[in-house]
Amino acid sequence: MDFLQFEDDGRTLTCRSASSPATPGTNWWWIDVSGETQRYAAFRTEETDTPENLRPRIAAHYANLLAERARPRIFRPHWTGRPKAAPPEVPT
């Protein structure tokens, strides 16, 4: 199986099995979602992948992605922008 397309929550999820330039020889499930321009490499393909077990995994992966996007961003100062430590006190 190299292709799967299904509807989930009003979106069309199109899944294709393909390799990645970063991992030659390893196939991933690439997900395209209607209304988005980004595609996602969700997880590696397995011999046991079937439409029945792949749909819930992909839907859960995309739901998790949406939840991550909805979380507020945490801004942390860069380590070079931190205030300098106070010099040690000299006993008098």
N, C-alpha and C positions, 0 to 999 in steps of 0.2 A: 504494500500500500504506500503510495507516494503523494496522495492528494486527498483532502477532505475539506468540504465546505458545509457550513451549517449556520443557522440563525440562533442568536442568543441575545435576549433582552433588546430586540429591535436592531441589532447589529449583525452584519454578515461577517463571519470569521472564516477566512480562507487559509488553509494550512497546506504547506508544501514541504516535502522532505528534500533537503539539499545540503551540500557541504558549505563550510565557512572558510574564507581565506585564512582565518586564524587557526583553524583546526583541520588541515587537509586530511582526507580519509575518514572523517567523522561526519555523519549526517545529523542534522538538526531539524526539528519541526519549526519552520519559519511561519509566523502568523502575520497575515495582513488583515486589518480591521477596517470595515467600511467607515468612511468619514475621517480616517487618519492617514497621514502620509508616511509614518514610520512603520517599519516592519520589525518584528521581534523574534529572536531565536529563543524559544521557550525552553526546550529541553532536547536531549539527544533522542534519536529514533531508536526503537527497540524491535526485535523480531516479533515480540508479542503484541505490538500495537494493532488495535482494531478500531473501527469507528465507535464501537460501543464503549471501549475503555479510554479512548483518546478525547472524545467530546467533553466529559466532565473535567479531565485534567487541564485541557486548554481553557475551558470556561473559568475554572478556578484560578488559573494563572493570570488571565486577563482581569478578573475581579480583584485579585491582589494588586495588580498594577494600578487599577483605578483607585483603590484604597490608598496606595502609597502616594499617588498624585494628590489626593485630597488632603493629606496630612499637611499641617503648616511646616514651612521650611524652618530649619534651625540654623541660625547664622552664628558661626564661631569665629572669633578673631584669628587671624593668621598668627603663627607663632612669633613672627618678627614684629608684630604690632602690639605685643603684650608689654605692659609696663615693666621697667627694670626693677629688679629686686633691690630693696633698701640695703645699704652697706651695713655690715655687722657693727654692733656697738662696741666701742673701745672702752674697757674699764678704766676708770680714773682713780 
